[in-house]
Amino acid sequence: MTARACPPPTERIRFREYQPEDVDAVAAMFDDPEARQWYPTHSEAAEARRWIDWNLDNYATHGFGLWAIEDAESGAFLGDCGLTYQRVEGAVLLELGYHLQELRRGFGFATEAARACLAYAFHTVGAELVCSICHPENVASIAVAGTLHHAQRQFTNDAGLTMNLYWTERGPGGQATVTP
């Protein structure tokens, strides 16, 4: 299904598609020691442009991607959150991902945005399974994924790294269920 819409706003967050002029905001989002640990080159303008282009392509191809998230009152860029397809052990799974600017972390924005995107995935996209992939040392991402999803295990990604896989499946009537 091609949704081509953003999740509805939450109490504190609104979603929008990335725009080419978001390059500086994306570079800033990845320009701190914590973010560079997981995305070492994304604070460079060329990588930030590729990030935006990747999401623009996802919107055109799938109807969704990572959306820019903004403060609902001020319109300030907070980070991004949304849905992309990722390879996991040869399968292509719908992943829920999230990234925040350094000064916006620790206030529940990632969890709030991710909950909205999880509901969007099940109710608008019609997904049967949604996962989140986290490096085993990324404590902040693990906390969000552990709150959202009902199951977890480790796997080895295509680069040979051990990663944590969290997931939730939609059961009968759209209820989230757990599979082994």
C-alpha positions as CSV (number, residue, x, y, z in Angstrom):
1,M,0.0,0.0,0.0
2,T,1.2,3.5,-0.7
3,A,0.1,5.7,2.2
4,R,1.8,9.0,1.2
5,A,0.7,10.8,4.3
6,C,2.3,11.5,7.6
7,P,1.1,10.2,11.0
8,P,-1.3,12.5,12.7
9,P,0.3,14.9,15.2
10,T,0.7,13.9,18.9
11,E,0.3,16.2,21.9
12,R,3.8,17.6,21.4
13,I,5.0,16.6,17.9
14,R,4.0,17.1,14.3
15,F,5.3,15.1,11.4
16,R,6.2,16.3,7.9
17,E,8.1,15.0,4.9
18,Y,11.8,15.9,4.7
19,Q,12.7,18.8,2.3
20,P,16.0,19.4,0.6
21,E,16.5,22.5,2.7
22,D,16.6,20.3,5.9
23,V,20.3,19.5,5.2
24,D,21.7,21.7,8.1
25,A,19.1,20.3,10.5
26,V,20.0,16.7,9.6
27,A,23.7,17.3,9.8
28,A,23.2,18.9,13.2
29,M,21.1,16.0,14.4
30,F,24.0,13.6,13.8
31,D,26.7,16.1,15.0
32,D,27.4,15.1,18.6
33,P,29.5,12.3,20.1
34,E,26.5,10.0,20.8
35,A,25.1,10.2,17.3
36,R,28.5,10.0,15.6
37,Q,29.1,6.7,17.5
38,W,26.2,5.1,15.4
39,Y,26.3,7.3,12.3
40,P,29.9,8.5,12.0
41,T,29.7,10.5,8.7
42,H,26.1,11.7,8.7
43,S,27.0,15.1,10.2
44,E,28.7,16.0,6.8
45,A,26.5,17.9,4.4
46,A,26.9,15.3,1.6
47,E,25.8,12.5,3.9
48,A,22.9,14.6,5.3
49,R,21.8,15.2,1.7
50,R,21.9,11.5,0.9
51,W,19.8,10.8,4.1
52,I,17.2,13.3,2.9
53,D,17.3,11.9,-0.7
54,W,16.9,8.4,0.6
55,N,13.8,9.4,2.5
56,L,12.4,11.4,-0.5
57,D,12.9,8.2,-2.6
58,N,11.1,6.2,0.1
59,Y,8.2,8.5,0.1
60,A,7.9,8.2,-3.7
61,T,8.4,4.5,-3.7
62,H,6.6,3.3,-0.6
63,G,4.5,6.3,0.5
64,F,6.5,6.6,3.8
65,G,10.0,6.9,5.1
66,L,11.5,8.7,8.1
67,W,9.6,12.0,8.6
68,A,11.0,15.1,10.1
69,I,9.5,15.7,13.5
70,E,8.9,19.2,14.8
71,D,7.8,20.7,18.1
72,A,4.0,21.2,17.7
73,E,4.1,24.7,19.3
74,S,7.3,26.2,17.9
75,G,7.9,24.3,14.7
76,A,11.5,23.6,15.9
77,F,13.1,20.6,14.3
78,L,13.4,17.8,16.8
79,G,14.7,14.9,14.7
80,D,13.1,12.2,12.6
81,C,11.0,9.1,13.1
82,G,9.3,6.8,10.7
83,L,9.3,3.6,8.6
84,T,11.8,2.1,6.2
85,Y,12.5,-1.3,4.9
86,Q,15.6,-3.1,6.2
87,R,17.2,-6.5,5.6
88,V,17.2,-8.9,8.5
89,E,18.6,-12.4,7.9
90,G,17.7,-12.3,4.2
91,A,14.1,-11.0,4.8
92,V,13.0,-7.5,4.2
93,L,11.2,-6.1,7.3
94,L,9.4,-2.8,8.0
95,E,11.5,-1.0,10.5
96,L,10.5,1.8,12.8
97,G,13.5,4.1,13.3
98,Y,14.0,7.3,15.3
99,H,16.8,9.9,15.7
100,L,16.8,13.1,17.8
101,Q,18.9,16.2,18.1
102,E,21.1,16.0,21.2
103,L,19.3,18.6,23.2
104,R,15.9,17.0,22.5
105,R,16.9,13.5,23.9
106,G,15.6,12.3,27.2
107,F,12.3,14.1,27.1
108,G,10.2,11.2,25.7
109,F,10.0,12.7,22.1
110,A,11.3,9.5,20.5
111,T,8.9,7.3,22.3
112,E,5.9,9.6,21.6
113,A,6.8,9.8,17.9
114,A,7.5,6.1,17.6
115,R,4.2,5.2,19.1
116,A,2.4,7.3,16.5
117,C,4.5,5.7,13.7
118,L,3.8,2.2,15.1
119,A,0.0,2.9,15.0
120,Y,0.4,4.4,11.5
121,A,2.2,1.3,10.3
122,F,-0.5,-1.1,11.5
123,H,-3.6,1.1,10.7
124,T,-2.6,3.1,7.6
125,V,0.1,1.0,6.0
126,G,-1.5,-2.3,6.9
127,A,1.7,-3.8,8.2
128,E,1.6,-7.2,9.7
129,L,5.0,-6.9,11.5
130,V,7.0,-3.8,12.6
131,C,10.5,-4.1,14.0
132,S,13.3,-1.8,15.4
133,I,17.0,-2.6,15.0
134,C,19.4,-1.3,17.7
135,H,23.1,-1.7,18.3
136,P,23.4,-3.6,21.6
137,E,25.3,-0.7,23.1
138,N,22.8,2.0,22.1
139,V,21.1,2.3,25.4
140,A,18.8,5.1,24.4
141,S,17.4,3.4,21.3
142,I,17.1,0.1,23.2
143,A,15.0,1.9,25.9
144,V,12.6,3.2,23.2
145,A,12.4,-0.2,21.3
146,G,11.8,-2.1,24.6
147,T,8.9,0.2,25.4
148,L,7.3,-0.2,22.0
149,H,7.8,-3.8,21.1
150,H,6.8,-7.1,22.6
151,A,9.6,-9.4,21.6
152,Q,13.4,-9.2,21.2
153,R,16.3,-11.3,20.0
154,Q,19.8,-10.7,18.5
155,F,20.8,-11.3,14.9
156,T,23.8,-10.7,12.7
157,N,23.4,-8.1,10.1
158,D,24.8,-8.0,6.6
159,A,27.9,-6.2,7.8
160,G,28.6,-9.0,10.3
161,L,27.5,-7.0,13.4
162,T,25.4,-8.4,16.2
163,M,22.3,-6.3,16.5
164,N,19.2,-6.3,18.7
165,L,15.9,-6.9,16.8
166,Y,12.7,-5.8,18.5
167,W,9.3,-6.5,16.9
168,T,5.6,-6.4,17.3
169,E,3.1,-8.3,15.1
170,R,-0.4,-7.4,14.4
171,G,-2.8,-10.1,15.5
172,P,-6.5,-10.7,14.9
173,G,-8.5,-7.5,15.0
174,G,-5.3,-5.4,14.7
175,Q,-4.1,-6.2,18.2
176,A,-0.3,-6.4,18.7
177,T,0.9,-9.9,19.5
178,V,4.2,-11.6,20.1
179,T,5.8,-14.3,18.0
180,P,8.7,-16.4,19.1
